[in-house]
Every structure is written in C-alpha cells, then in structure tokens.
Amino acid sequence: MPTSGSYLTARLRLEPAGPANARDLWLVHNDDEVARWYDGRKPSLQEVEQQAQFMSDSWRLHGVHKWIAYDHASSEVVGRGGLSRTPVDDDWGQIYALLPSEPWVREPHDIDQPFTAHARWLEIGWALRPKFWGLGYASEIGRAGLEYAFDILGMEAVVSCTVRHNVRSRAVMERIGMQYAGEIRSRGVVQGLEEAQDDAPFAVCVLLRRDWTPDVAPRSPIRPR
Ligand SMILES: CC(C)(COP(=O)(O)OP(=O)(O)OC[C@H]1O[C@@H](n2cnc3c(N)ncnc32)[C@H](O)[C@@H]1OP(=O)(O)O)[C@@H](O)C(=O)NCCC(=O)NCCS
C-alpha cells in the first residue's frame, strides 16, 4: 500500500486530511456558499474534528481519503477534495448499474474497518473556499485524484456524484474527463426546496481505467514529498 504523504501539483500542496487539518477543514465547510450543497448545514468544530479523525483512520486502514489543499506560495487553505472509498451499502449499490457488469464492481476491500468499502473503485469530490472559485483549483485537485486512483492505487474506476443542479461541480467532472453515466437517488438538496430530501436526484459521472489517458485528463506535476 502506498504511503500517504503530501503531494504537490502545479499550485497546490495536498495533505492527507487528519486531526492536524481539522480547523482548516472547518474553515472550508463553515461557509454559506459551501454549506448550501451539504444539506445547508454548517458543522461545528467538534463535528469536524471527529470527521478529520475518521479521514485519518481511512487513510491508515484503506490507503486513501480526502486531501486538504494549500496554496504553495501562501500556504492558505484552498479547499478539500480528492478520493475516498465508498461503503458497501444500498445507497452506493445504486452505482453498480452505472458501471460495467464485471466482478470487480462488487468486490469488498479486505479490511472492513473503519467501514466495509468497495475495493476497486473510488469516489472523487471537491469543495473550495469561495474566494478560490473560478481559478481551476478544483480541476487541479480532481486531476491529481484521478492520477492517484489509477496510477498509484491501480483502481478500475472513479465515480463522482453531485445533486443534479450543482452545475459547477458537474463542470469540474466534465473538465477532468469524466463521463455522465446517469442518476441515483440519495439524501440531498433539491432545487427550489429549503429542506434536504431523502430522494434527491444526483448526477453521476464515471471514468474507467480503460478510458484513462493523458489526453482526457492531462497529468499535473504530481510527486511525493
Ligand atoms: C464545485 C466547486 C469546487 C467548483 O469550483 P470551480 O472554481 O467552479 O471549479 P474549478 O476550480 O475547476 O474552476 C473552473 C473555473 O476556473 C476557470 N479557470 C481559470 N484558470 C483555470 C485553470 N488554470 N484551469 C482550469 N480552469 C481554470 C475555468 O475557466 C472555470 O471558469 P468558469 O467557472 O467561469 O467556467 C465549487 O463551486 C465549490 O466548492 N462549491 C461548493 C461545494 C460543492 O458544491 N462541492 C461539490 C459537492 S458534490
């Protein structure tokens, strides 16, 4: 299993999220423009500390979870993003219909802590502090995530899900070469409704290993520190 050190892209230092980054993670999510895409809820620092511990456990036991992204030059926290394993459950089981009918799709990871996860495919996502929107940072994190998934972890697929009307997030998926595959239903925000709903429509994009080429997602200068 690869070590989980920091990685550098052209403009960012990507650190595996853990307790040391909890306050920076909180800074990303304690913002109205970000929170509206996460059921409209801003987490407390204590909740984020628990989440950061879970992320750290996932890095240690499953070899991957989200990064916290820092600007090279200023060290300012830009956002959080990257990969994570997905639980083997009914919610994520909806994704099977959007992946090839092959055995690897349902294969569980052999370590069932901190949760039972899919072994051969990952989820990718991003959230930036609004002052860093419109500058390509989410795409930079996304491309680094794809490289990590395919070139380092040897995954078969990466999927990304966002509520149907999150056009900025969908644009990132397309920009980094992922293909729209269909929709699933899960708890989330629905356009025009205040409260999160249990059956919100989520758009799903997929990139299969067999379609992963430098042409669809040009490599960024990523290297272990
Ligand atoms: C989703 C989110 C991360 C997208 O951020 P973003 O800034 O729009 O996406 P990118 O960082 O890839 O930037 C792309 C934009 O920067 C521009 N850009 C500038 N320099 C660029 C560069 N070097 N490379 C790529 N794009 C660049 C692009 O043209 C594009 O502009 P546009 O939005 O006018 O079309 C951000 O809106 C966000 O944090 N939202 C809240 C959280 C959220 O919804 N997360 C997803 C939940 S599933």
The ligand as a Gaussian input file, in Angstrom:
#p B3LYP/6-31G(d) Opt

LIG

0 1
 C      -17.832000      22.757000      -7.003000
 C      -16.647000      23.717000      -6.872000
 C      -15.484000      23.022000      -6.180000
 C      -16.241000      24.141000      -8.287000
 O      -15.270000      25.151000      -8.201000
 P      -14.857000      25.952000      -9.532000
 O      -13.947000      27.021000      -9.088000
 O      -16.066000      26.301000     -10.300000
 O      -14.084000      24.861000     -10.397000
 P      -12.549000      24.938000     -10.845000
 O      -11.729000      25.222000      -9.648000
 O      -12.266000      23.754000     -11.641000
 O      -12.510000      26.264000     -11.747000
 C      -13.082000      26.280000     -13.022000
 C      -13.250000      27.710000     -13.466000
 O      -11.981000      28.374000     -13.372000
 C      -11.545000      28.808000     -14.682000
 N      -10.087000      28.641000     -14.701000
 C       -9.204000      29.639000     -14.507000
 N       -7.965000      29.157000     -14.519000
 C       -8.060000      27.828000     -14.722000
 C       -7.107000      26.799000     -14.828000
 N       -5.794000      27.040000     -14.708000
 N       -7.544000      25.531000     -15.030000
 C       -8.853000      25.270000     -15.144000
 N       -9.815000      26.222000     -15.027000
 C       -9.414000      27.494000     -14.832000
 C      -12.339000      27.941000     -15.646000
 O      -12.469000      28.564000     -16.890000
 C      -13.659000      27.852000     -14.920000
 O      -14.326000      29.072000     -15.045000
 P      -15.929000      29.169000     -15.139000
 O      -16.458000      28.709000     -13.810000
 O      -16.168000      30.605000     -15.403000
 O      -16.342000      28.253000     -16.239000
 C      -17.037000      24.984000      -6.044000
 O      -18.091000      25.638000      -6.705000
 C      -17.464000      24.629000      -4.636000
 O      -16.620000      24.486000      -3.748000
 N      -18.785000      24.513000      -4.396000
 C      -19.314000      24.191000      -3.076000
 C      -19.036000      22.779000      -2.694000
 C      -19.615000      21.820000      -3.684000
 O      -20.655000      22.054000      -4.287000
 N      -18.924000      20.695000      -3.849000
 C      -19.396000      19.604000      -4.660000
 C      -20.383000      18.829000      -3.867000
 S      -20.668000      17.277000      -4.650000

